């Protein structure tokens, strides 16, 4: 039985090819759209293109490659000349390697890259400096806060220690019946025992009265309890000028009275003189108004300060 003759295919391109062509055109348009939306640094592109053109002889005119180029223009023979072509690249007419253009182009590319790197490094360095500056400011603020907190804590601790010391001394003064003759006060660094000048000395004199010997002896016994604390004796006067055969002014008088109390404590107690200081303050640190007799009487005084263990006085 004879085979049925196959029908000839319809004329023209198949239907699928039309659909495929439309898809390819759409895809091409899509990539062209993407390319047109992209941003290109013109200066960088031209520098790279010029470097590649001079170094590798690309992007030349069509005659150098398509027309009579060493590779394309000679057709199939280009395969035989491929090795020779690459071997002779960069050589001049004498056969020597000519690196002038290549070196210049390479230096141009390197310089271009160095400039980019320098800009990046400058931006990074600026960012690091800002971060370090912010960190330093933050650390400095934290340090200041910490120092303030430490000072406040030390102040509170010293105040509590002085208060406890003052309470103990006040109890002893009451037992010895000296609470009416000696006033007691305290700060964060010391406890102050204040004795009226008229109780210890005659007017214009630095000699301790006989009536004050018993009082100072008891004070010395109290101070022995704090033998390893710094003790300071201060003499004070009012602002009435003094001038006699022994003292030229109130400074000398106040200093002499402080020295007299120091000498008495040194000779009549077991206190170590190395821990006792004495100084005259004249009329420079009044505690009352010198315009009244009562105020001047209060200003004529001797103060004995007992420093606590947290004070910075030694």
C-alpha positions in Angstrom: 0.0 0.0 0.0 1.4 3.3 -1.0 2.3 5.8 1.8 0.2 8.9 2.1 2.2 11.9 0.9 2.9 14.4 3.7 1.4 17.8 3.3 3.8 20.7 2.7 4.3 23.0 5.7 2.4 26.3 5.5 4.3 29.2 4.0 5.8 31.9 6.2 7.4 31.7 9.7 5.9 29.5 12.3 3.5 31.2 14.7 5.7 30.6 17.7 8.5 32.6 16.1 6.4 35.7 16.1 5.6 35.3 19.7 9.3 34.7 20.5 10.3 37.8 18.6 7.9 39.9 20.5 9.2 38.6 23.8 12.8 39.3 22.8 11.9 42.8 21.7 10.1 43.4 25.0 13.1 42.1 26.9 15.5 44.3 25.0 13.3 47.3 25.7 13.3 46.4 29.4 17.1 46.3 29.6 17.5 49.5 27.6 15.1 51.1 30.1 17.2 49.8 33.0 20.4 51.1 31.4 18.8 54.5 30.8 17.8 54.8 34.5 21.2 53.8 35.8 23.6 56.6 36.9 27.2 56.6 35.6 30.0 58.7 36.7 31.1 60.2 33.4 34.6 61.2 34.6 35.4 57.8 36.0 34.1 56.0 32.9 36.1 58.2 30.5 39.3 57.7 32.6 38.9 53.9 32.6 37.9 53.9 28.9 41.0 56.0 28.0 43.3 53.8 30.0 42.0 50.6 28.5 42.1 52.1 25.0 45.7 53.1 25.2 46.9 50.0 27.1 45.1 47.2 25.2 44.3 49.0 21.9 40.5 48.6 22.3 37.8 51.0 21.4 39.7 52.0 18.2 38.1 52.7 14.9 36.5 49.8 12.9 39.4 49.6 10.3 41.9 48.6 13.0 39.8 45.5 13.9 37.1 44.8 11.4 38.8 46.0 8.2 42.4 45.1 8.2 43.0 44.2 11.8 45.6 41.5 12.6 43.0 39.1 13.9 39.7 39.7 12.1 40.8 41.2 8.7 42.9 38.1 7.8 40.0 35.7 8.3 40.9 32.2 9.4 44.7 32.9 9.5 44.1 34.9 12.6 44.2 31.7 14.6 47.7 31.1 13.5 48.8 34.6 14.3 47.1 34.7 17.7 50.2 33.7 19.7 52.4 36.1 17.7 50.0 38.9 18.2 49.9 38.6 21.9 53.7 38.1 22.1 54.3 41.3 20.1 51.8 43.4 22.1 53.5 46.4 23.7 56.6 46.2 21.5 57.7 49.1 19.3 59.0 48.9 15.7 62.5 47.9 16.9 61.3 45.0 18.8 61.9 46.5 22.2 59.2 46.8 24.8 57.7 50.3 24.8 56.2 50.9 28.3 55.9 54.6 28.0 52.1 54.8 27.3 51.4 51.8 29.4 53.3 53.3 32.4 51.6 56.6 31.9 48.2 55.0 31.7 48.9 52.7 34.6 50.0 55.7 36.7 46.8 57.5 35.7 44.7 54.6 36.8 46.7 54.3 40.1 46.4 58.0 40.7 42.7 57.8 40.0 42.3 54.9 42.5 44.5 56.7 45.0 42.3 59.8 44.9 39.2 57.6 45.4 40.9 55.8 48.3 42.0 59.1 49.8 38.4 60.4 49.7 37.1 57.3 51.3 39.8 57.4 54.0 39.1 61.0 54.7 35.4 60.3 55.1 36.1 57.3 57.3 38.7 59.2 59.3 36.2 62.1 59.8 33.6 59.6 61.0 36.1 58.0 63.4 37.1 61.3 64.8 33.4 62.3 65.3 32.8 58.9 67.0 35.9 59.2 69.2 35.0 62.8 70.0 31.5 61.7 71.0 32.9 58.8 73.1 35.5 61.1 74.8 32.7 63.6 75.7 30.6 60.8 77.0 33.4 59.3 79.0 34.4 62.7 80.4 30.8 63.4 81.5 30.7 60.0 83.2 34.0 60.7 84.9 32.7 64.0 86.2 29.6 62.4 87.5 31.6 59.7 89.2 33.9 62.2 90.8 31.0 64.2 92.1 29.4 61.1 93.5 32.6 60.1 95.2 33.0 63.6 96.7 29.4 63.6 98.0 29.9 60.1 99.5 33.2 61.2 101.1 31.5 64.3 102.5 28.6 62.3 104.0 31.0 59.7 105.5 33.2 62.4 107.0 30.1 64.3 108.4 28.8 61.1 110.0 32.2 60.3 111.5 32.6 63.8 113.0 29.1 63.7 114.4 29.8 60.5 116.2 33.1 61.9 117.5 31.3 65.1 118.7 28.7 63.0 120.6 31.4 61.1 122.4 33.3 64.3 123.4 30.1 66.0 124.5 29.3 63.1 126.8 32.7 63.4 128.4 32.4 67.2 128.7 29.1 66.7 130.5 30.6 64.2 132.9 33.5 66.6 133.7 31.1 69.5 134.0 32.8 71.4 131.2 29.8 71.7 128.8 29.1 75.3 129.9 32.7 76.4 129.4 33.4 74.7 126.1 31.3 74.8 123.0 31.4 72.0 120.6 30.7 72.0 116.8 31.7 69.7 113.9 32.1 69.6 110.1 32.8 66.8 107.6 36.5 67.1 108.5 36.8 68.0 112.2 35.2 68.6 115.6 35.8 72.0 117.2 36.2 72.7 120.9 35.8 76.5 121.5 37.0 78.1 124.7 36.4 81.8 125.5 39.6 83.8 125.7 38.7 85.5 128.9 38.5 82.0 130.5 42.1 81.3 129.6 43.9 84.6 129.5 43.9 88.1 131.0 43.4 91.0 128.5 46.4 91.5 126.3 48.2 88.5 127.8 49.3 85.1 126.6 49.9 83.6 130.1 47.3 80.9 131.0 45.3 81.8 134.1 45.6 79.6 137.2 41.9 79.0 137.1 42.1 77.6 133.6 44.8 75.0 134.4 42.3 72.4 135.6 40.1 73.0 132.6 43.0 72.5 130.1 44.2 69.5 132.0 40.8 67.8 131.5 40.8 68.8 127.9 44.2 67.2 127.5 42.9 63.9 128.9 40.0 64.0 126.5 42.3 64.6 123.5 44.5 61.6 124.6 41.6 59.4 123.5 42.3 60.6 119.9 46.1 60.5 120.1 46.6 59.6 116.5 44.3 62.3 115.1 45.7 65.6 113.9 44.9 68.3 116.5 45.1 72.0 115.6 45.1 74.9 118.1 44.0 78.3 116.7 44.1 81.6 118.5 41.6 84.4 117.6 41.1 88.0 118.8 38.7 90.9 118.2 39.4 93.8 115.9 40.5 96.3 118.7 44.1 97.2 117.9 46.7 96.2 120.5 50.1 97.6 121.1 52.2 97.0 124.2 55.7 96.1 125.1 55.2 92.4 124.3 52.9 92.4 121.2 52.8 94.8 118.3 49.4 93.7 117.0 46.6 91.1 117.2 48.4 88.7 114.9 51.2 88.3 117.4 48.8 88.0 120.4 46.7 85.3 118.8 49.8 83.4 117.7 51.3 83.6 121.2 48.0 82.4 122.9 47.8 79.4 120.5 51.4 78.6 121.3 50.8 78.8 125.1 47.9 76.2 124.8 50.1 74.0 122.7 52.9 74.1 125.2 50.5 73.3 128.1 49.1 70.2 126.3 52.6 69.1 125.3 53.8 69.3 128.9 50.7 68.1 130.8 49.4 65.2 128.6 50.6 62.2 126.8 49.8 63.7 123.4 52.4 63.3 120.7 53.5 66.9 119.7 54.0 65.7 116.1 50.2 65.5 115.8 49.6 69.0 117.2 49.6 72.2 115.1 49.2 75.7 116.4 48.5 79.0 114.5 47.3 82.5 115.2 44.5 83.9 113.1 44.3 87.4 114.5 40.9 89.1 113.9 40.5 87.7 110.4 38.0 85.0 111.2 35.3 86.5 113.5 32.2 84.5 114.5 30.3 87.4 115.8 29.8 91.2 115.3 32.9 93.1 116.5 30.6 96.2 116.7 29.2 95.1 120.1 31.0 94.1 123.4 29.3 90.8 123.4 30.4 90.0 119.8 34.0 91.0 120.6 34.0 88.8 123.6 32.9 85.8 121.5 35.6 86.6 118.9 38.3 86.4 121.6 38.7 82.7 121.7 40.9 79.6 121.3 39.7 76.7 119.1 41.0 73.2 119.3 40.1 71.2 116.2 40.2 67.4 116.1 40.4 66.1 112.6 38.7 62.8 111.7 40.4 59.9 109.7 38.8 61.0 106.4 40.1 64.5 106.4 42.9 65.6 104.1 44.8 67.4 106.8 47.9 65.7 108.2 
